Amino acid sequence: MIFDFTGCEVLVTGGTSGIGAALAEAFADAGASVTITGTARQASDYKELPPHARYLQMNLADRGSVEAVAKACDTLDILINNAGRTSMPEDFDAAVDGNLKGTYALTLACLPKLAESRHEGGGAVVSMASMMSFFGSSTFPGYGAAKAALVVLTRSLAQAWGPKGVRINALAPGAIRTPMTSVFADDPDYGPGTAARIALGRWGTPEDMVGPALFLCSSSARYVTGECLSASGGYLIADS
């Protein structure tokens, strides 16, 4: 299926690499005007960025920068909440602030503009959940708690903004090889062990998330809201 987003204004947070960069490039290829965010001061601080995308600095833990990004988007049809990260050892408060509270603040600031969208199917939000939305993690309890809460937040905001024509969904990637996860994917034990659990037998790529994300934002999903779509290659259905 070919998606057409001609004339749409799209904001992809964390769009400098990995899943965010793949989505930004896909939306641009589909005709959209794309804005991406990253934590660096300026675009030139990155070696390579998605082509044809406007760059804005944003740190989800900094409410001032979140509000500045929302204000910088005069109109908006699609918001992709992709930005988020954690650390080892994890700072629980920072993980929740960045992955949940910051995402909520940006979404709330963007919702009035999304409600004015004339995109077929209405304004759309897709927030990146995680397999940790469904499973506990002894290593990243803050990240897991934030991503689990993000799924319920998606349902709550969908209820509130559905009457205003805004659809809000979540996408839960499985084990995706990105610059942030390569240390795990390349681990001689964890990498193959994780692949063995996945029904399709491999780690995913950022490009594997393009179809699900674009579908959720398209008019093909005009009756889909408040849902969390798992795109895990079968990780979620494993019996052990």
N, C-alpha and C positions, 0 to 999 in steps of 0.2 A: 504494500500500500504506500502511495506517495502522499505525503502531507503537504499542504500549502498554507504557509503562514505569512503570505505577502501582506504587507501593511501593518503587521503586528509589532508592537514594542515588547521586547522580552528582557527580563532581568534575571541573570544567572549568577547567584552568589557562589564564591569559591570557584570561579570559572577559569582559573589560570592553568589548571592541569587536571589530569585524571577524568573522572566522570563529568565534572563541570565543564571542562574544556571540550569534551566530546559533544555534550549537549549544546553548548554555545555554537560550535561549528555547524551542527546539524540544523539548528534553528536558522542560522544565517543562510545555509544552503537551501532552506525551504522558503526563503524570501523575507524573513523577519529582520528587523533592526534590533541588534543585540547589545546589551550592556552587561559587562562582567565585573565582578569585584574580586579583590585580593587584598592581602594585608600590607604589601609593599607600598612605598610612598608613590611610586610612579610606574607606568607600564614598562619603561626602559630597564627597570630593575629585574625584569624577567628575560630569560634567554629567548623564549618563544611563547607567543600567545595565540589564541584563536584569531584567524584573520577577520578583518572587517568588524571587530567588536570595539565598542567604547569601553575604556577602563576607568573604574572608580575605586579608590581606596576605601576599605571598610574592615573594621574589626568588630565582630558580633558582641564582644564584651564591652565595647565602648559605645554607649547609647548615643553619644553625639555624632559619631560617624555613621551609625545606623540611620539616624534621622536625616543626616545630610544626603545619604544615598537615596532615601525615599523622596526627599524634596527635589533631588536632581532629575528624577524621572517625571517629566511634565505629564505624560500619559503612560499608561501601562496596561497591557493585555494579559501578560503571562509572567508569573513569578516562580522561579525555581529556587527553592531553599536548599542549596547544596552545601554551603559552607559549614564547616565544623571540624573539629579535631580534638585530640586528647594528647596526653603525655605519659611517659613512664619514668618514675612512678606518677600515678594520676593525682591531680589536684581536683578533688570532688566538686568543690564549689565552682572552680573555673570551668570544669566540664559541663556542669548544668547551666551556668551563665551563658556560655558560648553556644552550646548545642540546643538549648531549649529557650531560655529567656530571651536571648538575642534574636532567635528565629521568630519568636512570638512578637517581639517589638517591631521588627521589620515588616512582618506580615500585617500586623494591625495598622501600621502607618501606610501601607500600600493598598489596603482593601478599598478605601473610598475611590481611588483611581481605577482599580480593577472593576468596580461596580459600574463605571462609566464606559467600559469597553464595548465596542461594537463588533468584536470578533464573533463569528458564528459559533454558538455554543457558550458564549459568555466569557467573562474574565476567568482565568484559571490559575490555581496555585498547586504546585507539586512540591512537597517537602520530602527530603531524603530520610527515610527511616533506616533500619538496619536489621540484620538477623538478631542483634542484641535487643531489639524491641520485643523479641519473643523468648530469648534464652538469657539466663543469668551469665555474668562474666566476673570471675574473681579478680581479673586483671584490670578491668575498666568498669567498675560499678557506677561511676558517675555518668559516663558516656551511655551505658546501657539504660540507666534510669531516665536520662534525658530522651533517648530515642524511644523508649516505651511510652513516656509521657507525650511525645510528639504525635504518636498515633491517636491517642485520645484527644489531644488538642485539635488534630485534624477533624475529627468527628464533631467536636464542639463548635469549631468555627464554621464548618459546613452547615450545621444546623442554623447558626445565626445569620449566615450570609447567603444561603440558598435563595431566600425570597428576594434578594437583591441581585440575583443573576450571577453570582460568583460560585464556581465549583472549586472545592478544596479537597485534594487527595494526597496520599502519601505513596511513595515507591520504596520498597525495601530491597536493596541489592543484596545478593549473597556475597560469596568470596570473590571480590573483584581485584585484579592486580592493578594497582595504581602506584604512583611514587610514594604514597603514604603507607601502603600495605605491602610493598615489595619485600621489606625485611621479613615479613611472615611468609609470603609466597615462596621466597627463596630459601627459607629454612629447610634443611634436609629432612627433618622429621615432620614439622608442622605443615609444610607445603604439600607434599604428597599425601599426607594423612587427611588433610582437608579435602583434597581432590577426590580421594577414595570415598568420602562420604557423599559427594555430590552425584546425583543420578546421571548427569551428563559427563561425569568423569574428568572435569577440568575446572580450573579457575576461570572466571569470567573476565571480560575486557570492558573498558569504559564504553566501547561501541555497542556492547550488548544491552546497555541501558537506554540507548537512543530510541528504539522502537517503542518500548513501554512508556517512556516519558512523553514523547511526541503524541502518542495515542491519547494519553490522559489529558493533554492540553488541547486536543483537536475536537472538532465538531462531531467526530465519530463517537466520542465519549460524553456527548452533551447530556446524557441521563445518568452519568456516573459522578457521584460526589460522596465525600465522607468515607471513602474506601482506602485500604492499604493494599496495593498490589505487590505481591512478592515476586521478584525476578531473581531466583537463586539457583537456577539450573537443577533444582530438585533437592537442594540442601535442606530445605524446610520439611521435606517429606520423608527424610531418612528415618529408619526405624532404630538406628543406634548411632 
